[in-house]
Amino acid sequence: MKLIRHIFFISLILIGFWGCSRKAKENPKPNIILILADDLGWSDLGCYGGEISTPNLDSLGYNGVRLTQFYNTSKCFPSRAALLTGLYAQQVGAGRTWKKPWINSTTIGSLLQKAGYKTFWSGKHHGVDHPEDLGFDDYYGLFAGACNHFNPGEQRPGEPEPAQKRIRKWVVGDQIHEPYTPESKDFYTTDVFTDAAIRWIDQMENDPNPFFLYLSYTAPHDPLMAWPEDIAKYRGKYRQGYKMIRQARFQKQKDLGLIDPDFILSDPTFDAWDGLSPEKQDEEDLKMAVYAAMVDRMDQNIGRVISKLKDHKKFENTLIIFLSDNGSSSEVVEIEGTGEIGTVGRWTSLGRNWANVSNTPLRYYKNYSYEGGIKTPAIIHWSGLENAGYIEKEHFGHFIDVLPTVLQVAGAEYRSEPTKPILPYEGLALGLEGGGISIPKERDLFWEWQDGMAMRRGDWKIVLENSESWELYDLDKDPGETNNLAKIRPDLVDEMHTAFTSWQKRVK
């Protein structure tokens, strides 16, 4: 029954897409924009309960569909591989490392390119394959996990030495730069990634072909860096501390209908705010203010993209999908350098305390297989969508579902290349020929990153994270993962463990 309801939910969304494309007879193939945030927490957007100003994403969410059970892989590069290929990262060689070419796969870009789309990619790659070899007509961006947002290269005259962990590779035009030192002092990753996207949208103004744009931001991944005017909006707002902000987000999520009134909040992992010195409280307020400013700036830039689409009268026939590659991050890198937190000369991370708040109401953070690590805010928008404004709380999906969904909407085929055999995609695909629905086979979902492992079957989830035994949770009654039922249902744990082991062997 759960599978049938899950299929029905996906069907509603896709039928809505199909209906919209039928109405747009002059251009039956929609433009498609896939936007990916980096290390964004589940509650950071206003439409997901946050206090950060995100009016553009909120508008897409309130006038589109918001999903509350959509999953990534808990880590950036496996998520990106799964997103673009429709396969588990383990199947394409990206389950443990980003330093090898993707195998056994094709990409959304390549498949849409064959279907007549112009394909563009701006932003982070975190891989070794050049995007133009992955089916993209043009690419601008970063070939790494993170970089200095103001200057990923060498020190410029009159500027502090940019805080860097290591040299980062960039692609600008036809040139690969290692390092890349931008000439303009107005350089900021979120802005320039959007600049490239807008140039391509302008190029497509009078082009009869549809386009696919993959806009892959590095915000709000560390280093915490933002424009002073954006930081000023939030400075001082977080002095009330972790608990108060988390409780406010939790209540807003209930008020919005994102979570049920009886949702049990997981135990906090943050420190007691009153136990911090005034100086430490001020520093923590600044960290979160910079983080909020980065999210705010990303939203501003998404607003620029929306405005450009409207200027060219393409917004009505553009499908927009917004996701995050993993939960908010508790990883800490501190390179003090020169200058205050938020500036070019200092590399600072958000840290565990605020990451716990950022992922409200979920358990833990990036790199973990609990819900806080693997769940993403997910917005799907298309003007005229029949179920606009709907919040889907019951049924679940995964990054591997994006490729078959996009192909269905675009009327594109999934096929091997003569010199590159590929595996069948793993995602949930529905055939909509003549408005009919083809029901896929029942499936489970799996996760494995570092020492963490998880599997979901219906509402049941097993998790193994830095322990010797599996934990078991009923996500229908306990989405916060607060009540381990493994000792009560050892039979189910054994059954799911066997399925997980079988999946491991298959994908490796």
Disulfide bonds with the S-S distance in Angstrom:
none
